[in-house]
Amino acid sequence: MHMVNPEYPQGASERALLKTKKGLWVVRWSFVGLMLTALLQAGVVLVSSSAGLLADTIHNAGDALTAVPLWIAFRLAHLKPNKKFTYGYGRAEDLVGLLVLIAIIFSAVFCAHTSIQRLLNPKPVESVLLVAVAAFVGYLGNEWVASLRIRVGKEIGSTTLVAEGNHARVDALTSLAVVLGMVGVWFGFPMADPLVGLLISLMITKIAWETGKSVLNRFMDVVEESVIDQISHSALAVQEVLDVSEVRARWIGHSIHTEVNLAVSGEMTVADAHNVADSVRDAVLVAVPHLSQVVIHIDPHHKSGEKFHKENQ
């Protein structure tokens, strides 16, 4: 078996480090943006009685605070594997994704509960125009953060950062609901505020469902079939490779780890087989953008595959 160190000539370790740094940069500035938005809205909440704006402010502050564990997870990604954490600390990022999912679900429940309570116990809203302006600022701030997180999350392969982007989009929708509610109040329909809140809670539930699927797939080591195909085709493209018997891959944080079983001629020397493994490694790294570690097992062609090994145990 030939295990490839992550620090190889193609710079995959440097590429992974750059992705982690980019993720940290996004987390840092999105935290600042959301906290400033929440503080501005909190000031308006003090002079108004808008349930929608209060919920929106809480969501913004909560979204900003969920960036803290994600920042910690990205920092842990800098640490090298050791005897206890042999695959490194990338799973911390996946765990944060689960926490973000819970936060989105909480947002849906809280938004629905607040809206229902306001329907049952109506209360006049003061400073309607000021509330609408503050909510619109919240919408702009959250949508900017959401777009940034989702774009960079997809770029670096971080499902958790994408989930954080969806969380920010939830808050953007909440802010927009407040704006629409204030428009209704302005035109003499005070129930518009809680009714729009209920509608938004349904939209948040849909976002939670989509986010949940991607986050839980990472926990279950789901990998796109196209990734497995890319690895297999790239390995087979190396002239000396006669067969690719098995390919396994998993996401750990925002990096992919793979194990590849190859078959080569039984007449090949150990040194030549090692060179083949190096060639396959290089080819796979070029084909799979988020790959950070490759483990290659080489068998002689007439004794290849895990099935053969199991039958002869």
N, C-alpha and C positions, 0 to 999 in steps of 0.2 A: 504494500500500500504506500502510495506517495502522497504525503500531506503537504500542501502548499502553504507556506507562510504568507499571511496577508500582505507582508511588505515585499511585493514583487516589482519587477521592472516597469510594469504597466502603470504603476502608481495608484493601484486600487485603494491602498490604505490612505494615500494622500487625498484621493477622490472622496473617500468616506469621511475623512477629517474635514474637508471643505464643506461637504453636505451638512455635517454636524454644526459647523460654525455658522453656516447660513441659517440653519434652523434656530440656533441660539439668537442670532440677530433678529429674526422675525419675532420670536417669543418676547425678546426684550422690548422692542419698539411697539408691539401690539399691546403689551402690558401697560406701557406708558400712555398710549392713546386711549385705551379703555378706562383707565383710572381717571384721566383728565375729563373724559366724557361723563363718567359717573359722578365726579365731584361737582361738575357744572349742573347736572340734573338734580343732585341732592339739594343744592341751593334753591332751585325752583320749587322742589317738593315742600320745602319749609314755608313757602308763601302761598301754596295752593293746596287743594284737597283732591288731586287727581289720583285715583287708584291705579290707573294705567301707568302714569309716570313713576309712581312709587315702585310698581312691579318692574318697570323698565330699568330704573336706577339700580335695584337689587340685582337684576340679571347682569347688568354691565359690570358691577363690582364683582359679582360671582365669577363671571367669565374672565375678568382680569386676574382673579386669584387662582383660577385653575391653571393659569400660565406658570405659576410657581413650581408645582410638581413636574410640569413638562420641562421647564428650565433645568431642574435637578436631573431629570432623565437624560437630557442631552449632555449635561456635564458628565454624567456617569459613562456615557458612550465614549468619552475620551480615555477612560481607564482601560488598561490592557487586561486581557484574560489572565487568570491565575489558576492555581490548583483547585480552588473552590468554585470559581466561576469560569469554567474552562471555555465557554462560548462568549465571555465578556458580560457586559451589563445591559445589552440591548433590550432585553425583556422588560426592563423598567419602563421603557417608552410604551410598550404594549399595555402594561398595567395602567399607565396614566390614561390611555385611550379608553379603558373601561370606566375610569373615574369620570371622564368627560361625558361618556354616554349616560351615566347616572345623573350627571348635572343637567343634561338636556332633558331627560325624562322628568326630573324635578321641576324644570322650567315650565314644561307643559302642564304639569299638575298644579303648580303654583299659579300660573296664569289663569287656568280654568277656575280654580277656587276663588281667586280674587274677583274675577268677573261675576261669578255666581253670587258672591256675597254682596257685590255692589248692586246687582239686580234686585236682590231681596231687601237690601237696606240702602236705598238711593241717598246720595249726598251731593249737594251742589258743588260744582267745581269753580274755584276762584281763578282769576288771572288766566282765562282761557287762551288768549293769544300768546302769553309768555310760556305756558305749558306746551303749546303747539310748536313754538320755536325751539324750545329745549329738546323736545322729542325728535324734531327733525334733525337737529344737530347730532342727537344720539344715533339716528338712522344712518347719517352720513359717516360718522365715526366707526360704527359697527360694520357697515358694508365695506368700508375701506380695509378694515382689519380682516374681515371674512375673505375678501378677494385675495389679499396678500397671503394669508395662511393657506388657503386652498391651492393657490397657484404654486407656492414654494413647496407645500406638502406633496403635491403630485410630482413636482420636479425632483425632489430628493427621495421620493418613495416612502414618505412617512404618513401612514394612515392616521396616526394620532394627531398630527398637525392638521390634516384635512378635517378630522373630527372637531378639532378646536375651531377651525374655520366655519364649520357648520354650526357650532355653538354660537359664534359671533353673528352668524346670519340669523339665528333664532332671535337674538337680541335686536338685530336690525328690523326684523319683522314686528317684534314687540313695539319698538319705537314708532314704526310706521302705523301700527294699530292705534297708538296714542294720538298721532296726528289726525288720523281719520275720525277717531272718536271726538276730538276737539272740534273738528269741522261740523260734526253732527250736533254737538252742544251749541256751537255758534249759531246754527240755524234752528235752534229751539227743540232739539231732540236729545235730551240728556242721556237716554238709554243707549245712545250710539256708542258711548265709551265702553261699557261692559259687553255689549253685543259684539263689537269688533274684537274685543279681548277673547271671547269664546271662539270666534272664527280663527284667530291667530293660534290659539291653543291646539286646534286641529291640524294646522299647518306645521306646528312644532312637532306634533306626534308623528307626522309623516317623515320629517327630518330625522327624528329619533330612530324610526324604523330603518331608514336607509343607512344611517350611521352605525346602528347596531349590527347590521349584516357585515359591514366591512371590518369593524373592530373585532367581532367574534370570529370572523374568518381567520384573522391573524392569529388569534389564540389557538385555533384548530389547525394551524400550519397549512392553510389553504394557499396554494400558489397557482397563478394563471397557467393554463395549459400551454400557452404560447412560450412561456419561459422554459418549460421542460423541452419543448420542441426546439427552441433556439440552442439550448445546451447540447442536445443530441446531435442536431445537424452540424453544429460547429465542431464537435468532437469527431464525427464521421468524416469531416472534410480534411482531417489530417491523414495523409497518405498511408501511414503505417497502421492505422486503426482499422481492424477487420470487423469489429462489432461493438456496439454500445448496448450492454445487457441490462443495466439499470441506471436510472437517474433519479435522485431525490433532491429536493430543494425546500428550503423554508425561509420565511422572513424572520429576522430577529431585529426588532426595532425597524430602522429604515435601510437595512442591508440584507442581502440574500446570501445564505450559505448553501452550498451544494455538495453532493457526493455522487461521483460518477464511476461506474464499473466498466472497464474497457477490456477488449480482447485483442491480443496481438499475436504474431507468429510465435510458436513455441521454440523456435530456433534463435530467437532474439536474445542478446546478452542483457544482463541487468542494467548495464550502463546505457545501452540503446533504449531499453524500455523506459528508463528514467528520462531520457531526452524526449521520448514520445509524450510522456506525461507533461513535461514542460511545454511542449508545443500545443497540446490539448488545452492546458491551462491558459496559455496566451490567447488561443482562439476563442475560448469561452468568455474570457474577460472582455474581449472586444465586442462580443455579441450581446452580452447581458449587462446593461448599464449599472444596475445597483448591486452587482455581485461583489462580495468582499472576501470570501474565503472559499477555496476549492479543495476537496479531498478526492484523490484519484486512486482507485484500486485497479491494478492491472493483472489479468489472467492470461495464460496461454490459450489460444483459440479453442483447443479441444477440451479445455477444462474451465470454461468461462461461465460467469453468472452465479448469483447467490443460490439458485436452485441446485446447481451442481454441488456446491459446498454443503448444503443442507442434506442432500441425498448421501453424501459420503462422510457424514459426521459419525 
